[in-house]
Amino acid sequence: MIDLNHQPNFLERVTALVDTALQTENAARQKRRYLGASRLGVSCERALQFEYADVAVDPGSEFSGRTLRIFEVGHSLEDLAIRWLRLAGFELYTQRKGGGQFGFSVADGRIQGHVDGIISAAPPELGLSFPMLWECKTMNDKNWKDTAKKGMATTKPVYAAQIATYQAYMEASIPGISSNPALFTAINKNTQELLFELVPFDGGLAQRMSDRAVRVIQATEAGEQLPRIATESSYYECKYCSWSSRCWSLS
């Protein structure tokens, strides 16, 4: 009998099949035709332009199968966090009555956001006020520990911008949500440790992100290029940008 486990590269062959299937599935997904509020805190406005215009990423910068697996594990852990909070006595809603995520769409659909959840009640001993935005992220051990030590706004400014923008734009459909702190939840993917942080509404940050969104959209639709974040392609953020080669080939 052939021992399949000891065939040459059996692990690699099966993994490659899984990853190819995930990449094929991801490529078939409908492309985003708007500027996502969760991305407004990205430091480079030109990168946001590429994203908004759905410009193809540089060859080799597509999401790998491993990255797509990481994303899916994150979604699964978020589902567990929802279950855990509900068991603990939180009234957490992730879907509207008619179905679909809570979210918003402004500027004729050019700016949109979809929130993880809305909390309408919690154990009284916590002294929280409602309605409350809920945002959940998963992190590796290093990032989780850094965030637990320094705070989300310091280590993950993109998340801070996302939360502030959500609180601002969700106020129209859920009055009072910007008056109450959001509950930021982070799960350590290595240890399953939980981090909970109350995030007061930062109106100044929300306004800056709203202004930035308008600037990115107007410049992109006018065919204008906004400045890069750096003056040299060797800058560390540029090296990891999905559009680095394309960007630095332009003026």
Stockholm file with secondary structure:
# STOCKHOLM 1.0

chainA/1-251         MIDLNHQPNFLERVTALVDTALQTENAARQKRRYLGASRLGVSCERALQFEYADVAVDPGSEFSGRTLRIFEVGHSLEDLAIRWLRLAGFELYTQRKGGGQFGFSVADGRIQGHVDGIISAAPPELGLSFPMLWECKTMNDKNWKDTAKKGMATTKPVYAAQIATYQAYMEASIPGISSNPALFTAINKNTQELLFELVPFDGGLAQRMSDRAVRVIQATEAGEQLPRIATESSYYECKYCSWSSRCWSLS
#=GR chainA/1-251 SS CCCGGGSTTHHHHHHHHHHHHHHHHHHHSCCCCSEEGGGTTCSCHHHHHHHHTTCCCCTTCSCCHHHHHHHHHHHHHHHHHHHHHHHTTCEEECSCTTSSCCEEEETTTTEEEECSEEEEECCGGGCCCSSEEEEEEEECHHHHHHHHHHCHHHHCHHHHHHHHHHHHHHTTTSTTTTTSCEEEEEEETTTCCEEEEEECCCHHHHHHHHHHHHHHHHHHHTTCCCCCSCSSTTSHHHHTCTTHHHHHTCC
#=GC SS_cons         CCCGGGSTTHHHHHHHHHHHHHHHHHHHSCCCCSEEGGGTTCSCHHHHHHHHTTCCCCTTCSCCHHHHHHHHHHHHHHHHHHHHHHHTTCEEECSCTTSSCCEEEETTTTEEEECSEEEEECCGGGCCCSSEEEEEEEECHHHHHHHHHHCHHHHCHHHHHHHHHHHHHHTTTSTTTTTSCEEEEEEETTTCCEEEEEECCCHHHHHHHHHHHHHHHHHHHTTCCCCCSCSSTTSHHHHTCTTHHHHHTCC
//
